[in-house]
C-alpha cells in the first residue's frame, strides 16, 4: 500500500504488509513494515517482527521485543488529531 491512510479507530498492519504512507489513526498496531510518518491519537504498538521507519506523534508508544524502529518519536499528551 502506498499513499495516505486515515482511520478513526484501530489500524492493524499485518505481518506481510508493506506500507509506504502517511498514517493518521486512533491506534496503530504494526507487525509488518511501515515507511512513513504516523500520527496516532491514542497509541502506537510495534509488535515483533514489525518495522517502522519514520516520525511518530503519539501520547503512548510501545515496542515489543523483536520490533524494530528507526526515526523520531514525539510523545505529546494530545496529538495533532482533533476529535
Protein Blocks (a to p, Z undefined) as FASTA:
>chain_A
ZZddddfbdcdddfklccddddddfbdcdfbdcedddddfkbccdddfbdcddddddfbd
cddehiaceddddddfbdfbdZZ
